[in-house]
Amino acid sequence: MGHGKETPRQKMIGMMYLMLTAMLALNVSKEILDVFLVINEGIVKTNELFYQKNQSVYRAFDKQMSINPNKVKKWKEYADNVKKKADETYTFIEDLKREIITVADGSEPEALMHKEHILFEEIKGKDKTDAPAQVMIGDNEQGKAKDLKKKINEFREYCLKLIDNKHKDSALVHSIESGLNTKDPKVREGITETWEAQHFEHWPLMGTLVIMAGLQTNIRNAEAEMINYLYAHITEGELNFNKLEATVIPNSNYVIKGGQYEAAVFLAARDTTKPPTILIGPYDSTKKADGTYEYEMRGTNYETLPIEEGRGRYKRAATTPGNYVWQGLIRLTTPDGLTISKPFKQQYQVGEATAVVSPTKMNVFYLGLENPVDVSVPGFTPNQISINCTNASVSKTKKEWMITPKALGEVKLTVQVEISKGQRRAMGVKEFRVKPVPDPVPMVAGMRGGDISKNVLAAQQAVIAELPDFLFDLKFPVVSFTLYTSSKGFAIEETANSGAITTRQKEILRGLSINQKVIFENIKVKKPDGKIANIGSISFKVK
């Protein structure tokens, strides 16, 4: 995204904003001010578009975090903090709008009957100038405009602090500083005016609301600029793909005497226009001042592998049983002309024929599930291999075996091979522990409880149950839960007979106040074996 550039829609909003200022300066009639309902509607839609686009960037952060958490974590945390501060400032302005309308139209105004958004066309005192000044300027100029200015300043300074030195004079910095500028205007004709008075004194109510919507646009725009800037750091300096590492894929790590060890060596997500150089032999590493390492081959007696379609082929004859280690460097030239060297080290074993059993996804078997297992015996084809199990049923797919335990305890897996027609030999026995499938974790808005924004909570559609970091992709449909909170000393409970949040429950959530607690309790799920389990509750505090 180009920093500091405006879309046609933003330019239009800016022109309407200037038009508003000019018309207000002329003290136009109340009927003319109603025209700015249209301007305000356009700005509100722009803010919503900003919000949706920003959400897509946050989702991209989440996706990259799942791919490479070590690299993405720092930048995602910065982006999350930007989101938090932007949302806080945006919501603060929205609350000030509501307060000004209440002062102008009295308690429970029609314009605020809808809890999620303001009905601007229902405002009675669109032309009142005292209400905005009363709230924002206040007595002795100690109104809430000072609090707003402080929040904008804090958000601006936090954003600027995240920008590295090489971007300090960039259009990004200019955009943040100008969009979140709270400096007092220059002295004109001997008159000194504060930022607070410039924005909120002597303006009709409807004009003030449009000005405040414009401030919200600036907040969302700064948020968008910053999170796109932070996201760009994830792939900065890379070779058009987000992960560069040496990859070695052997046909097998175990070789029968008389056979041959073979492995493919290549760069993951390689660039077909720039084949790598693969060097085999010992190498030395030197730690640089920035904490990274530089690698060089040791001496000159090393081997260069031939490259075929981006892959190097390493072959060694397996003549003697034993352990063998091989290593080297993969080199690639970047678009900037720099040479990147990635080290690798692999080992393989040459031995006599034995059975090899390796669980595909776990070190244990789970009760009631089909546990996939790869079984191979060097020197024998898959059609020559069979297995038997105690305390489990066995089935076979095209690629692997499925072991389904019958009870807790252990499973003994015996591997047999067909040596000749009608003659079989046991090649080994492997024991596995049998464990129950753990209960899932209830979640709302991707959280397990704690502080939560009222808007985020009110927007949720369902309570879900997940089993984080579990090796199987299992579904745990929620069959019922109870929403509990209290208001003015009275308990409020509402039960849903599925995971979906009911209409009545949504009304309760929308009616929550700041610091009010709400509990999703007695959350029951259907487990893979068909049994219903109560997985507890989660508690939130509205912020």
Secondary structure, 3 states (H helix, E strand, C coil): CCCCCCCHHHHHHHHHHHHHHHHHHCCCCHHHHHCHHHHHHHHHHHHHHHHHHHHHHHHHHHHHHHHCHHHHHHHHHHHHHHHHHHHHHHHHHHHHHHHHHHHHHCCCCHHHCCCCCCCHHHCCCCCCCHHHHHHHCCHHHCCCHHHHHHHHHHHHHHHHHHCCHHHCCCHHHHHHHHHCCCCCCCCECCECCCHHHHHHCCCCHHHHHHHHHHHHHHHHHHHHHHHHHHHHHHHCCCCCCCCCCEEEEECCCEEECCCEEEEEEEECCCCCCCCCEEEECCEEEEECCCCCEEEEECCCCCEECCEECCEEEEEEECCCCEEEEEEEEEEEECCCCCEEEEEEEEEEEEECCCCEEEECCCCCEECCCCEEEEEECCCCCHHHEEEEECCEEEEECCCCEEEEECCCEEEEEEEEEEEECCEEEEEEEEEEEEECCCCCEEEECCECCEEECHHHHHCCCECEEECCCCCCCCCCCEEEEEEEEEECCEEEEEEECCCECCHHHHHHHHCCCCCCEEEEEEEEEECCCCCEEECCCEEEEEC
